[in-house]
């Protein structure tokens, strides 16, 4: 679920930034998309770590999955940004 959440947030953020009248390169869009997904993943893991359980291994794996998902989502968005739009 964490990986898919990273993909969804990165693609959603990229789509929002793409429709705004900002002057950003493709690299800037991808960077901001990945950062938004990582920030949301970290915020969720802090919440989960403090309130639910104190399992550092689970938190680390979840953060890695969120990072991989963010990179995949940004890569997919970048493909559509360059080839479809």
C-alpha positions in Angstrom: 0.0 0.0 0.0 2.8 2.4 0.7 4.3 2.0 -2.7 1.0 2.6 -4.4 0.4 5.6 -2.2 3.7 7.1 -3.3 2.8 6.5 -7.0 -0.6 8.1 -6.6 0.7 11.1 -4.7 3.6 11.7 -7.1 1.3 11.5 -10.1 -1.4 13.6 -8.5 1.1 16.3 -7.5 2.7 16.3 -11.0 -0.8 16.7 -12.6 -1.6 19.6 -10.3 1.7 21.3 -11.0 1.4 20.7 -14.7 -1.9 22.5 -14.9 -0.7 25.6 -12.9 0.9 28.5 -14.7 4.3 27.9 -13.2 7.4 27.8 -15.3 9.0 24.5 -14.4 11.1 22.2 -16.4 10.3 18.5 -16.5 13.0 17.9 -14.0 11.4 20.5 -11.6 8.0 18.8 -11.9 9.5 15.4 -11.2 11.5 16.7 -8.3 8.5 18.4 -6.7 6.3 15.3 -7.3 8.8 13.0 -5.6 9.2 15.5 -2.7 5.5 15.7 -2.1 5.2 11.9 -2.0 8.1 11.6 0.3 6.9 14.3 2.7 3.4 12.6 2.9 5.1 9.2 3.4 7.2 10.5 6.2 4.3 12.3 7.9 2.2 9.1 7.8 5.1 7.0 9.2 5.7 9.4 12.0 2.0 9.2 12.9 2.0 5.4 12.5 5.2 5.0 14.5 4.1 7.1 17.5 0.5 6.1 17.8 0.2 2.5 16.5 3.4 0.6 17.2 7.1 1.2 17.8 8.5 -1.1 15.1 11.5 0.5 13.4 11.9 -2.2 10.9 8.4 -1.8 9.6 8.7 1.9 9.5 12.0 1.7 7.5 10.5 -0.8 5.0 7.4 1.4 4.6 9.5 4.5 3.9 11.6 2.7 1.4 8.4 1.5 -0.4 7.0 5.0 -0.4 10.3 6.3 -1.9 10.3 3.6 -4.6 6.6 4.3 -5.3 7.3 8.1 -5.5 10.1 7.5 -8.0 8.0 5.2 -10.2 5.0 7.6 -10.1 7.3 10.5 -11.1 8.8 8.4 -13.9 5.4 7.5 -15.2 4.2 11.1 -15.0 7.4 12.3 -16.7 6.7 9.9 -19.6 3.2 11.2 -20.0 4.4 14.8 -19.7 6.9 14.3 -22.5 5.0 12.0 -24.9 1.3 12.4 -24.4 0.7 16.0 -23.3 
